Amino acid sequence: MGRIVSDVSGAIIEVGMDGSWVGANQGSSYFFFPADTGERHLCVNWQSRLEVHSRAFAMANFTTEAGKIYYFRARVFPGEHDYSFELDPINSDQGKFLVASSTYSLSHPKK
């Protein structure tokens, strides 16, 4: 039996930076983490046992400067047969607004 998923707001999104896990979000939530200065590489992936979901990912790279704050927005979009992600840097005004209107996500690595 097939199942159609039209609401992906409950998706658990894993986040990695420079090859290491840094946290996860679920639905409309946020979290933060420190980053050393220099070139950084982010990756987001849908945490799921379903292959069609777990194939959905996005990547972005950016260069950090000491004392600056960087905001990124991960979004998942259902397609006809699969899902796609976008991982976009956003400006500080939009970032602060989204943080203020979202819940804080506290995640722990699986043991």
Secondary structure, DSSP 8 states (H G I E B T S, - for coil): --------TT-EEEEEETTEEEEEEESSEE------SEEEEEEEEE--SSHHHHT-EEEEEEEE-TT---EEEEEEEE-SSSEEEEEEEE-HHHHHHHHHTSEE-------
